[in-house]
C-alpha cells in the first residue's frame, strides 16, 4: 500500500489517502519501541535495529525513503571538515575534527576539477546507482526508494571549501567564484549523466542553496552562475524519463519559481519555506513533500500539534501530489507522547 500511495503522489494521481514520509526515525529508538513493541535502543545489535526500523516503517506506512548515493566521499581527502554537532541521543555523533583543505584564494579560483578529483566511468557509475537502489529496496521493500546526488552545486562546494573559505571566495571576487561554480557544475555533470543512464526511475537531487533566512549571495549571482547549470544537469535526468525529487533546506521562498523552472517534479522542503504558496502555484503540476514544523511537534501542546497537522493538510489535500512529512526531521529529545499524538492527528486527517 505504501509504495502504491507514494508512486500515485509522485505521478500526480491524487490517492485517496495523503501518503507520508518521515526523516531520521532511524535514530528515534524510544519512538520505535513505543510503536513496534520491540525493545531497541542505541546500543542494540544491527539485527534488532533493522527489525525495529522496518516494523516501524510498516506501521507508520512510510511511502518514500529519502536517500542519495553521491556525497562528500567523492572528494576523498581533498575536502574541508567542519566537525559535527551532537544530534543523536547521548550526542555520540559529536565530532570535533576540523581541517581546511584549501586556504589560498588563487588556488580556489584556478581549481581544475578534473585534475583535482578525477573523472568516472559513466557505465560503471550507472550500474552503481542501480545496485544502490536495489539494495535500498531490499532493506526497505514497502515504499518508494530513491538514490541520487547530494552534492549538486552549493552543497558540493561547501564540502570542498567549508563555510569560511566559500564565503571569503564569494565576497572577494564574485565573478571568479562564479566561474569556479560553473566549473564545478560541469564536473559534477558526469554523475548526472551516469544517473540518467541508470535504471533508477525516481532520483533524489539535493542542494542546500540557502540559509534559514534565504540566499546568502545576491540572487542575481545565483541566476548567472548556479541555476542555468543545475538546470542543465537536471535536464539529463528528465530527457531519460526520470522523476526528479529536489530537496533544499532553509528558507527558499525567493527561489521557488526558479526551482520549478529547473524542471524538477517534486519540491521537498522545511517549514521555513512557504507551503501555501507552493501548493497554490504548483499544486497541480508538481509533487509537494512537507512541511510540518518539527519545533511545534517537539515543544507544542496537543492543540498546537493538531493545528500544525491541519495547516499542512488544509494546504496539501487539494494537490494530487502532496505527501505529508515532518520537516526537517524527527528530532531527538522530542517527547514520545508528542510524536504519538502527531501520528494520531495524521491518521485522523489523512483521508481526502
N, C-alpha and C positions, 0 to 999 in steps of 0.2 A: 504493500500500500504506500509506504513512504517514497519508494522510487517512482512510482506512477505519479504521485502528487507532485514530486519535485520536477519531473520532466514536463508535466502539464503546465506548471507555472513557468518554467523556462521557455516553453513553446507558446506561452500566452493563451492557453486553452481554458482558463478560469475553472480550476477544480472546485467541487462543491465545498471542500474544506480548505481553509487557508493553511498551506503547509508551513513548516518551520525548519530552521536550522539553529544551532547554538554553537558557541565557541568556548573552548577552554574547560568544558565539563570534564575532560580527561584528568584534570588536576583537582576537581571538586569531590574529594573522596567521601566527605560526610554526606553530600547530596547523593552520590551514587549509592551509598549504603542505605540511606533513607528511602530511596526509590526502589532499589532492587532487592534489598534484604541481604545482600552479600557483604560479609564482614571484610571490607577493604580499607586500607589506609596507605599512607605514603611509603611505608616500609614493606608492603605486601610484595609477594613474588610476581613475576611477569604474567603468569597464567591467571592468577586471581585478578590482577588489574585488567587484563584483557577480557575476562569473563564479565567483570563488573561494567566495563565500558560498553561492550556490545549489548549487554542486557539493558543498560540504561538507554542506549540508542533506540532499541525496540520499544521500550515502554513510553519514552517521550516522543516517539515517532519522528525521529530526525530524518529529514528528506534530502539534505545536502551536506556533504562533507567537504569543508574548505581545506584545500591543500595545494601547494606548489612544489616543484622539484628543484628549480634553478634558483639558488640563493647565494649567500656570500661565499660558499665553498668554491665557486668558480674562480675566485680571485686568489686562492691559495694564501701564501703568507704576505702577499702584496696588498694588504688591506689594513685599515685602521681599526683598532679595537678600543671601544669607549667604556668597557666594563658593562655590567648588567645589574640593575637594581633588583632587590629581593622582591619576588612576586609570589612564589609558591608558599604553601603552608610551611612555617618554620624558616622561611627565607633561605632555604638551602640552595637556591639558584643564584644567590648573590655572587657576582664576580667582580673583583677589583682590578683585574689586569687591564692596563692601558698601554697602547702602543700606537704611535703616529707613523704611518707608513710613508707619507710624503710631507716634506716641510718647506720645500723650495717652490715658489710660485712659478718660476720659469719651467721647472720640471713638470709641473701640472699642466700649464698652458700648452706645452710642447709634447705631451704624452702621446706615444704611438701605442694604441691599444693592442694591435696585433702582435707587436714585439713584446709588449709587457705581459699580456695574458694569453696570447696564442689564438689558434683557431680550432674548430671542432670538425669532426666528420659528421656531415648532415644526416646520412642514413643511420649511422650508429646512434646518434643522439635521438633521432626519431624513434628508434626501437627502444631506447632507454625510457623515453617518455611513456610509451605504450606499456612497457613492462612495469613501470611505476604505477600506472593506472590499474593494471591487472592485480598487482599486489595490494593496493589500497582497496580494491573491490573485494578481494578475498577476505580482507580483515574487516571490512565494513560493507556487508552484502545487502543491507536493507534500503540504502538510499542512493542518490546520485553522487558518484565520486568524481573528483577533478584532479588535475595536475596542471602545472604551468610554470610561470615565471614570476618571481618575487621582485627581482632587481631590474625592473623595466627601464627606469631612467633616473629620477632623483634618488630613489632608494638605492640604486646601484652605485651612483656617485658618492652617496653618503657612506656606503660600506668601504669605498676606496679611500675617501678623504677624511671622514669624520666631520662633525659639525664645524669645528673651529676653522679648518682649512677650507671647507666648502664655502662658508660664509665670507672668509677672507678673500678667496679667489674670486667670488662673485662680486664682492664690493670693490676690490682693487681694479679690476678690468672686466666689466660685464661682457664686453664683446669677445675677448679671448676666452673667457669662461664659457660663453655661449658656443664658441667653436669647439671647445673641449666637450661640451654636452652633445653637440651634433656627432662628433666622432664616436662618443660612447654609444649613442643610439644606433649608429651604423655598425659598430662592432657587435652589440647585443642582438642585432637583427638575425645573426646566424642561428640563434636559439629559437627565434620566432619562426624562421624558415623550417627548422627541424620539427618544431611543434606542429606547424602546418602540414608537414609531410607525414606525420604520425597518424595512427588510427584513433587518436583521442577525440571524442566528439564534443566534450564540454571542457573549455580551457579556463583556468583561473589566472588572471593577469593582475598583478598588484603593483602599485606605486604610490607611496606617501608623498604627494606633491606639495602638501600644505601643512601648516601648523594648526593648532586649535582655533586660532584667530584668522586663519586664511593664508593666502600666499605670503611667502617670506622674501620674494623678489618681485619686482614690478610685473604685473600681469602681461604687459607688452613684451617683456623678456621671454616669458613662457610662450607667448604667441609666436615669437620668432624662432626660438631655439628648442622648444620642447614639443608642443602639440603637433606640428606637421610631421615630425619624425616618429613619434609614438603612433600617430595615425597610420603612417606607412607600415610600421611593424604589425599593427593590428590588421591591416589590410591583407597581409599574407594569410592570416587565420581565416578571415572572412571569405576570401577567394577560395579557400579549401573547404568551405562549408561548415566551419566550426561555430559553436556557440561561445561567445566571449563574455565572461563574467569579470567585471572590473572592480577592484577594491582600492579605495583610498581612505585612509584615516584622516582625522582632523575635520576642520570646517571648510568644505569646498563649495559653498553656495555660489561663489563668484565663478566657479568653473563648471557648474553642472551642464550648461549648454555646450561648452567646449568638449566635455567628456562624451556627450551624446554624439557630437559631430565626429568623434574619432571612430565611430562605427561599432561601439560596444552593444551587447544585447542585454546586459543587466548592470544596474547600479548596486554596489554593496558599500554601506557607509555607517558611520557612527551617529549618535544623537546630535552631534554638533552641526550636521548638515540637515537642511530643511526637507523633511519627508513630504510635507503637504505640497510644496512646490513641485517636487519630482513627480508625485502622484498626479497632480493636476495637469502638468505639461507632457509627461512621458508615460503616464499610466496605461495607455492603450498600445504603446509601441515597444516598451521595454519591461523586462522583469525588474522587480524592485525588492531588495532584500534588506530588512532592518525595521526600525531603528529604536527599539525600546531602550530607555536610559538606564544603564546599569547602576548609576548613582541613586536613582529613585528606588530600584529594587533592593539595593544594599541598605539604604538608610530610611526608606519611607514607611509610612503606615499602610495598613491594608487598603485604606481608601486611596492613598497615593498610588499604590501598585495597581489597583483596579483601574484607576483613571488613566494611568500610563499605558496599560494594555489596550484600553478602549481608544485612546488617542490614535495609536498605531492602526488598530483595526478599522476605525472610522475612516481613516485616510486610505488604507490599503485595500479594503474589501472590494471596492469598486474597480480595482485594477486586476486584470486577468492574470498577471504575472507576479502578484505580490506574495512574498514569503516572509513570515514573521521571524524575528530574531532579537535577542538581547545584544545590543551593540554598546560597547566594544566587546564585552565578553562576560561570562560568569566570573565574578571577581572573588578570589579567596578572601575569607573574612565575612562574606555575606551570610546572614543568618539563614539556616536551613529552612526555618518556617517561612521566611520571606520568599525563598525560591520555590517552595512547595505551593505557596499561595499564588505566586506568579504563574506557575504552571496551571493551577486550578482556574485562574482567570482566562488563560489561553484556551483551555478546554471548554470553558463556558462560552467563549466568543468565537471559536474557530469556524463554525458553520456559516456559510454565506446565506 
